Amino acid sequence: MFVDRVRIELLAGKGGDGCSSMRREKFVPRGGPDGGDGGDGASIILEARLGVNSLAAFANRRMYRAPKGQPGQGSLRNGRGGRDQRLFVPPGTTVIDAEHGFVIKDLKNPGDQFVVARGGKGGKGNAHFKSSTNRTPRECSPGEMGESRDVILELKSIADVGLVGKPNAGKSTLLSRITSARPEIADYPFTTKHPNLGIVDVDAKRSFVVADIPGLIEGASDGVGLGHEFLRHVERAGLLIHLVEPAPVDATDPIENYKSIRAELREYDESLARRDEIVVVTKSEMQGAQQVRDALRDVTENDVLMVSAMTGDSLDELTREIMQRVEQRRDRMLAAGEELTVLRESDQTYKQQARTRKLPPHLAGPTAQLSNELQAKDYQVEPPQSAAAEDES
């Protein structure tokens, strides 16, 4: 089950109460206060981790409560602190405050983490209040309550390329041909119910990630057909592949379909309309595909590609063009000082720390200079000069 939006309540652990205790032992007169402090409550940490692809783990649970700190005890024994609770989310998850609607944190890259709810501090025992004027304090402080937060976790797929277009335009079929992803494919519209990701390995060192976005319809920017649920997954894509079907099953005009999708992208986010785009006419084996390509070339004033996922025509050409555009965007990001997002564990580079080898005693120190030509009996150490000799010199 793919879940890309959940609302959960987070409650950090309460701090342990301080202890009020007096030392009472035989042969120890006037023992004094010995109440320990309470332990700190556990915090809740959200962390983006590779391998987590959905928010389905949070779908059936509304409340997450962190452990509380243990109370202090006599004999100056402090309470044990609660162990922090760490929740793992997919990279690209946005944490939103449910009450006020502002973005708390954007966990875009793997390894990004932050404390979303901080645990309460432990209370002080009566030994903490001992002073020269108050030698037998009886007061102690209770532990603080942990933070409580109601948040919305919203997943925006991280991909280099986003496939957009009308329903049944061939997005899932194209994804299945150029990647190892296996989305649901059928001969009716709205087959894709949620975004699908696939990785295209161009060669041993170059690859990019493609996101298959469910089909968009007119009014998607206003939420028609779950438009908002689909459009937010293309926000992070640096390149859009706009697929146009030459003969739609609903007998609509392909050129008008292209303009409609462009208008919906512009209404949802103006930056999407300015994003780099490659227009592709799918199902090039059908009649009329060449005429649709020529018409789209006149409308866009750019080159338009034609591919066929069924026969495989021009798929390699499309892949090379996408890789070239993706590399240009990555170069611009690096020049601007931005970090590239790692999307799978195999792309991570681990720096191996150089280990200093410990030499054995016979190879360290003066004996390291000994060899077959220089034996120990031939090795002479110059005696230190006396102070008088140094003065004469």
GUDO-46148 format. One record per residue (C-alpha): y, z, x; residue number from 1. Coordinates in nm, 4 decimals. Each point is the difference from the previous one (the first is absolute). Layout:
BEGIN
c2, c3, c1, i
Y, Z, X, NUM
...
% end
This chain:
BEGIN
c2, c3, c1, i
0.0000, 0.0000, 0.0000, 1
0.3385, -0.1036, 0.1384, 2
0.2828, 0.2450, -0.0741, 3
0.3490, -0.0659, 0.1349, 4
0.2097, 0.2616, -0.1858, 5
-0.0768, 0.3646, -0.0746, 6
0.1958, 0.3117, -0.0856, 7
-0.1181, 0.3298, 0.1462, 8
0.1291, 0.3552, 0.0267, 9
-0.0112, 0.1725, 0.3372, 10
0.0147, 0.3776, 0.0426, 11
0.0115, 0.1469, 0.3499, 12
-0.1666, 0.3314, 0.0761, 13
0.1695, 0.3349, -0.0582, 14
0.0605, 0.2215, 0.3002, 15
-0.2059, 0.3181, 0.0291, 16
0.1609, 0.3328, -0.0853, 17
0.0911, 0.2477, 0.2692, 18
-0.1928, 0.3287, 0.0186, 19
0.1411, 0.3510, -0.0231, 20
-0.2287, 0.2317, 0.1931, 21
0.0221, 0.3148, 0.2120, 22
-0.2241, 0.0670, 0.2949, 23
-0.2216, 0.2989, -0.0807, 24
-0.2513, 0.0823, 0.2705, 25
-0.1402, 0.3233, 0.1333, 26
0.1815, 0.1365, 0.3020, 27
0.2833, -0.2545, -0.0490, 28
0.2925, 0.1975, -0.1405, 29
0.2925, -0.1919, -0.1432, 30
-0.1819, -0.3332, 0.0164, 31
0.2817, -0.1909, -0.1662, 32
0.0027, -0.3268, -0.1963, 33
-0.2690, -0.2563, 0.0773, 34
0.0189, -0.2490, -0.2859, 35
-0.0528, -0.3624, 0.1095, 36
0.1846, -0.3132, -0.1095, 37
-0.1391, -0.2477, -0.2505, 38
-0.1123, -0.3481, 0.1053, 39
0.2004, -0.3134, -0.0741, 40
-0.1074, -0.2166, -0.2913, 41
-0.1472, -0.3443, 0.0647, 42
0.2138, -0.3107, -0.0264, 43
-0.0964, -0.3369, -0.1530, 44
0.0284, -0.2991, 0.2330, 45
-0.0127, -0.3656, -0.1023, 46
-0.1280, -0.2398, 0.2675, 47
-0.0448, -0.3776, -0.0018, 48
-0.3409, -0.0916, 0.1394, 49
-0.1741, -0.3280, 0.0715, 50
-0.3065, -0.0592, -0.2136, 51
0.1558, 0.1547, -0.3113, 52
0.0759, -0.2980, -0.2236, 53
0.0718, 0.1539, -0.3391, 54
0.1344, 0.3091, -0.1730, 55
-0.3190, 0.0321, -0.2056, 56
-0.0769, 0.3390, 0.1595, 57
0.3042, 0.1445, -0.1827, 58
-0.0671, -0.1641, -0.3367, 59
-0.2139, 0.2744, -0.1552, 60
0.1743, 0.3067, 0.1376, 61
0.3470, 0.1134, -0.1041, 62
0.0557, 0.3182, 0.2031, 63
-0.0470, 0.0621, 0.3728, 64
0.0338, 0.3600, 0.1104, 65
0.0006, 0.1100, 0.3644, 66
-0.1652, 0.3284, 0.1116, 67
0.2132, 0.3112, 0.0062, 68
0.0499, 0.2362, 0.2917, 69
-0.1979, 0.3224, 0.0206, 70
0.1780, 0.3366, -0.0365, 71
0.0558, 0.2275, 0.2965, 72
-0.2130, 0.3100, 0.0570, 73
0.0217, 0.3332, 0.1733, 74
-0.0422, 0.0521, 0.3736, 75
0.2620, -0.2718, 0.0583, 76
-0.2350, -0.2744, -0.1198, 77
0.1870, -0.3110, -0.1098, 78
-0.1349, -0.2184, -0.2771, 79
-0.1528, -0.3374, 0.0722, 80
0.2186, -0.3025, -0.0712, 81
-0.1158, -0.2671, -0.2417, 82
-0.1376, -0.3239, 0.1405, 83
0.2266, -0.2956, -0.0708, 84
-0.1346, -0.2490, -0.2520, 85
0.0230, -0.3626, 0.1119, 86
-0.0092, -0.2806, -0.2566, 87
-0.0661, -0.3554, 0.1203, 88
0.1718, -0.2982, -0.1628, 89
-0.0027, -0.3744, 0.0814, 90
0.2654, -0.1379, 0.2370, 91
0.2840, -0.1340, -0.2086, 92
0.0120, 0.2950, -0.2405, 93
0.3411, 0.1070, -0.1244, 94
0.0435, 0.3658, -0.1008, 95
0.2477, 0.0370, -0.2887, 96
0.1397, 0.3176, -0.1532, 97
-0.1179, -0.0086, -0.3607, 98
0.2864, 0.2116, -0.1331, 99
0.2995, -0.1754, 0.1559, 100
-0.1490, -0.3374, 0.0937, 101
0.1114, -0.0185, 0.3653, 102
-0.2289, -0.1089, 0.2830, 103
-0.1117, 0.2959, 0.2087, 104
-0.1877, -0.1910, 0.2692, 105
-0.1369, -0.3475, 0.0630, 106
-0.3343, 0.0252, 0.1796, 107
-0.0031, -0.3572, 0.1218, 108
-0.1894, 0.0192, 0.3290, 109
-0.3412, 0.1563, 0.0680, 110
0.0407, 0.3503, 0.1357, 111
0.3288, 0.0678, -0.1804, 112
-0.0059, 0.3498, -0.1456, 113
0.2314, 0.2685, -0.1310, 114
-0.0136, 0.3384, -0.1699, 115
0.0579, -0.0674, -0.3687, 116
-0.0347, 0.3660, -0.1095, 117
0.0545, 0.2826, 0.2493, 118
-0.1958, 0.3220, -0.0254, 119
0.1677, 0.3349, -0.0566, 120
0.0681, 0.2443, 0.2826, 121
-0.2115, 0.3134, 0.0198, 122
0.1477, 0.3351, -0.0891, 123
0.0847, 0.2701, 0.2541, 124
-0.1987, 0.3210, 0.0308, 125
0.1636, 0.3404, 0.0241, 126
-0.0526, -0.0005, 0.3780, 127
0.2607, -0.2759, 0.0137, 128
0.2656, 0.2341, -0.1444, 129
-0.0548, 0.2816, 0.2498, 130
0.3126, 0.1013, 0.1900, 131
0.1444, 0.2970, 0.1846, 132
0.1645, 0.1228, -0.3197, 133
-0.2843, -0.0885, -0.2366, 134
-0.3219, 0.1069, 0.1645, 135
-0.2150, 0.0117, -0.3122, 136
0.0974, -0.3014, -0.2121, 137
-0.1923, -0.0469, -0.3198, 138
0.1432, -0.3344, -0.1054, 139
-0.1678, -0.3353, 0.0490, 140
0.0954, -0.3491, -0.1159, 141
-0.2097, -0.2328, -0.2174, 142
-0.0928, -0.3497, 0.1091, 143
0.2175, -0.2938, -0.0986, 144
-0.1124, -0.2534, -0.2549, 145
-0.0946, -0.3448, 0.1280, 146
0.1945, -0.3097, -0.0964, 147
-0.1002, -0.1820, -0.3165, 148
0.0593, -0.3715, -0.0349, 149
-0.0778, -0.2637, -0.2603, 150
-0.0236, -0.3372, 0.1751, 151
-0.0943, -0.3588, -0.0754, 152
-0.2092, -0.1892, 0.2540, 153
0.0651, -0.3732, -0.0204, 154
-0.1934, -0.2458, 0.2139, 155
0.1704, -0.3175, 0.1184, 156
-0.2493, -0.2195, 0.1779, 157
0.0805, -0.0702, 0.3635, 158
-0.0685, -0.3650, 0.0795, 159
0.1525, -0.2729, 0.2114, 160
-0.0419, -0.2578, -0.2780, 161
0.0149, 0.0295, -0.3780, 162
-0.1543, -0.2573, -0.2347, 163
0.2068, -0.0487, -0.3148, 164
-0.0211, -0.2398, -0.2891, 165
-0.0945, -0.0437, -0.3614, 166
-0.3358, 0.1233, -0.1302, 167
-0.2921, -0.2268, 0.0908, 168
0.1980, -0.1676, 0.2787, 169
-0.2868, 0.0481, 0.2470, 170
0.1218, 0.3061, 0.1913, 171
-0.3319, 0.1865, -0.0010, 172
-0.1934, -0.3152, 0.0870, 173
0.2280, -0.0684, 0.2950, 174
-0.0359, 0.3599, 0.1186, 175
-0.3783, -0.0253, -0.0129, 176
0.0026, -0.3215, 0.2085, 177
0.2255, 0.1121, 0.2856, 178
-0.1108, 0.3667, 0.0189, 179
-0.3175, 0.2014, -0.0476, 180
0.1368, 0.1599, -0.3180, 181
-0.2009, -0.0605, -0.3166, 182
0.2340, 0.0402, -0.2987, 183
-0.1123, -0.0686, -0.3543, 184
0.0320, -0.3716, -0.0803, 185
-0.0339, -0.1620, -0.3426, 186
0.1274, -0.3038, -0.1912, 187
0.2378, 0.1985, -0.2214, 188
0.3436, 0.1564, 0.0653, 189
0.0592, 0.3630, 0.1054, 190
-0.3324, 0.0301, 0.1790, 191
0.1632, 0.2120, 0.2723, 192
0.0870, 0.3438, -0.1343, 193
0.1205, 0.1583, 0.3236, 194
0.1200, -0.1195, 0.3430, 195
-0.2636, -0.1036, 0.2531, 196
0.0486, 0.0031, 0.3766, 197
-0.1670, -0.2264, 0.2523, 198
0.0327, -0.0457, 0.3774, 199
0.0162, -0.3484, 0.1492, 200
-0.1206, -0.0150, 0.3612, 201
0.1526, -0.3139, 0.1482, 202
-0.1523, 0.0683, 0.3419, 203
-0.1071, 0.2970, 0.2108, 204
0.3563, 0.1292, 0.0432, 205
0.1905, -0.1224, -0.3062, 206
-0.0426, 0.1072, -0.3601, 207
0.2013, 0.0723, -0.3125, 208
-0.0541, 0.1775, -0.3309, 209
0.0241, -0.1743, -0.3376, 210
0.0580, 0.1757, -0.3325, 211
-0.1148, -0.1696, -0.3203, 212
0.2439, 0.1065, -0.2723, 213
-0.1152, -0.0246, -0.3641, 214
0.1522, -0.2879, -0.1929, 215
0.3639, 0.0300, -0.1048, 216
0.1399, -0.1156, -0.3317, 217
0.3480, -0.0410, -0.1400, 218
0.1665, 0.3382, -0.0468, 219
-0.1979, 0.1667, 0.2804, 220
0.3222, 0.1416, 0.1490, 221
0.0541, 0.1878, -0.3292, 222
-0.3538, 0.1383, 0.0005, 223
-0.1624, -0.2648, -0.2174, 224
-0.3692, -0.0318, 0.0860, 225
0.0155, 0.2979, 0.2358, 226
0.2502, -0.1939, 0.2069, 227
0.1379, 0.3032, 0.1843, 228
-0.3526, 0.1106, 0.0855, 229
-0.0618, -0.3375, 0.1661, 230
0.3382, -0.0839, 0.1518, 231
0.0317, 0.3144, 0.2085, 232
-0.2991, -0.1104, 0.2068, 233
0.1948, -0.2970, 0.1390, 234
0.3018, 0.2076, 0.1056, 235
-0.1393, 0.0587, 0.3502, 236
-0.1362, -0.3518, 0.0524, 237
0.2114, -0.1889, 0.2524, 238
-0.1210, -0.3422, -0.1165, 239
-0.0668, -0.1249, -0.3530, 240
-0.2517, -0.2762, -0.0728, 241
0.0971, -0.1450, -0.3366, 242
-0.2989, -0.1777, -0.1548, 243
0.0667, -0.2623, -0.2655, 244
-0.2773, -0.1456, -0.2149, 245
0.0485, -0.3761, -0.0633, 246
-0.1607, 0.0073, -0.3473, 247
0.0267, 0.3489, -0.1563, 248
-0.2527, 0.0908, -0.2679, 249
0.2819, 0.0878, -0.2410, 250
0.1470, -0.3518, 0.0378, 251
0.3295, 0.1324, 0.1384, 252
0.2183, -0.1864, 0.2480, 253
-0.0849, 0.0947, 0.3640, 254
0.3624, -0.0380, 0.1091, 255
0.1210, 0.2323, -0.2739, 256
-0.2734, 0.2469, 0.0924, 257
0.1266, 0.0057, 0.3570, 258
0.3589, 0.0573, -0.1124, 259
-0.1127, 0.2740, -0.2392, 260
-0.1799, 0.1959, 0.2701, 261
0.2969, -0.0367, 0.2339, 262
0.2281, 0.1351, -0.2705, 263
-0.2263, 0.3004, -0.0572, 264
-0.0028, 0.0792, 0.3724, 265
0.3783, -0.0214, 0.0080, 266
0.0369, 0.2258, -0.3042, 267
-0.2340, 0.2612, 0.1447, 268
0.1507, 0.0073, 0.3491, 269
0.2639, -0.2330, 0.1387, 270
-0.1529, 0.0264, 0.3479, 271
-0.3253, -0.1539, -0.1265, 272
0.1844, -0.3181, -0.0933, 273
0.1358, -0.0256, 0.3567, 274
-0.3359, 0.0702, 0.1630, 275
-0.1771, -0.2639, 0.2038, 276
-0.2192, -0.2140, -0.2252, 277
-0.2619, -0.2732, 0.0282, 278
-0.0546, -0.2050, -0.3151, 279
-0.3577, -0.1214, -0.0398, 280
-0.1464, -0.2290, -0.2651, 281
-0.3558, 0.1150, -0.0638, 282
-0.2933, -0.1976, -0.1351, 283
0.1124, -0.3129, 0.1824, 284
-0.3182, -0.1792, -0.1127, 285
0.1426, -0.0185, -0.3541, 286
0.1942, -0.2976, -0.1258, 287
0.3769, 0.0340, 0.0076, 288
0.0060, 0.2419, 0.2951, 289
0.1931, -0.2459, 0.2187, 290
0.2681, -0.0512, -0.2670, 291
0.0407, 0.3774, -0.0387, 292
0.0352, 0.0347, 0.3757, 293
0.2746, -0.2641, 0.0131, 294
0.1872, 0.1679, -0.2875, 295
-0.0201, 0.3422, 0.1652, 296
0.1229, -0.1467, 0.3264, 297
0.3097, -0.1290, -0.1789, 298
0.0581, 0.3382, -0.1676, 299
-0.0507, 0.2192, 0.3068, 300
0.1327, -0.2498, 0.2572, 301
-0.2796, 0.1179, 0.2287, 302
-0.3424, -0.1227, 0.0938, 303
-0.2739, 0.0771, -0.2528, 304
-0.3646, 0.0304, 0.1004, 305
-0.3027, -0.1117, -0.1994, 306
-0.3320, 0.1825, 0.0296, 307
-0.3325, 0.0048, -0.1762, 308
-0.1999, 0.3211, 0.0108, 309
-0.2983, -0.1812, -0.1512, 310
-0.0239, -0.2764, 0.2619, 311
0.1722, 0.1850, 0.2833, 312
0.2641, -0.2684, 0.0547, 313
0.3038, 0.1135, 0.2041, 314
-0.1081, 0.3665, 0.0076, 315
0.0130, 0.0032, 0.3803, 316
0.3459, -0.1551, -0.0075, 317
0.1184, 0.2672, -0.2439, 318
-0.1475, 0.2766, 0.2148, 319
0.1733, -0.1278, 0.3132, 320
0.3326, -0.0272, -0.1822, 321
-0.0313, 0.3552, -0.1332, 322
-0.0913, 0.1349, 0.3437, 323
0.3014, -0.1703, 0.1540, 324
0.2364, 0.1508, -0.2592, 325
-0.1582, 0.3452, 0.0367, 326
0.0349, -0.0069, 0.3794, 327
0.3663, -0.0976, -0.0299, 328
0.0629, 0.2948, -0.2323, 329
-0.1827, 0.2382, 0.2337, 330
0.2115, -0.1190, 0.2921, 331
0.3157, 0.0654, -0.2003, 332
-0.1233, 0.3490, -0.0890, 333
-0.0764, 0.0832, 0.3633, 334
0.3387, -0.1339, 0.1093, 335
0.1647, 0.2268, -0.2576, 336
-0.1881, 0.3035, 0.1322, 337
-0.2353, 0.0321, -0.2983, 338
-0.3652, 0.0945, 0.0329, 339
-0.2776, -0.2269, -0.1255, 340
-0.2264, 0.1551, -0.2604, 341
-0.3652, 0.0409, 0.0986, 342
-0.2254, -0.0835, -0.2951, 343
-0.3477, 0.0581, 0.1399, 344
-0.1584, 0.2234, 0.2594, 345
-0.1140, -0.2862, 0.2242, 346
0.3646, -0.0986, 0.0577, 347
0.0894, 0.3390, 0.1419, 348
0.0296, 0.0233, 0.3757, 349
-0.1026, 0.3254, 0.1528, 350
0.1550, 0.0881, 0.3328, 351
-0.2591, 0.1478, 0.2294, 352
0.1430, 0.2719, 0.2116, 353
-0.0737, -0.0354, 0.3699, 354
-0.2369, 0.2734, 0.1067, 355
0.0608, 0.1489, 0.3418, 356
-0.3258, 0.0245, 0.1880, 357
-0.0596, 0.3305, 0.1709, 358
-0.1117, -0.0580, 0.3571, 359
-0.2773, 0.2103, 0.1527, 360
0.0978, 0.2453, 0.2758, 361
-0.1333, -0.2147, 0.2843, 362
0.2241, -0.2889, -0.1048, 363
0.3141, 0.2078, -0.0483, 364
0.2221, 0.1491, 0.2677, 365
-0.0291, -0.0634, 0.3755, 366
-0.3721, -0.0848, -0.0197, 367
0.0808, -0.3109, -0.2014, 368
0.1120, -0.1675, 0.3256, 369
-0.3411, 0.0404, 0.1660, 370
-0.2153, -0.3099, 0.0525, 371
-0.2616, -0.1375, 0.2375, 372
0.2730, -0.0700, 0.2550, 373
0.1809, 0.3310, -0.0544, 374
-0.2387, 0.2945, 0.0101, 375
0.0798, 0.3638, -0.0553, 376
-0.0259, 0.0770, 0.3732, 377
0.2598, -0.2689, 0.0702, 378
0.2379, 0.1252, -0.2649, 379
0.2743, 0.2067, 0.1623, 380
0.2705, 0.1932, -0.1710, 381
0.3185, 0.0386, 0.1961, 382
0.0796, 0.3688, 0.0532, 383
0.3266, 0.1182, -0.1469, 384
0.2841, 0.0324, 0.2471, 385
0.1350, 0.3432, 0.0726, 386
0.3508, 0.1003, -0.0890, 387
0.1017, 0.0129, 0.3677, 388
-0.1205, -0.3518, 0.0583, 389
0.1940, -0.1181, -0.3019, 390
0.3169, 0.1645, 0.1373, 391
-0.0464, -0.1674, 0.3388, 392
-0.0432, -0.3343, -0.1627, 393
% end
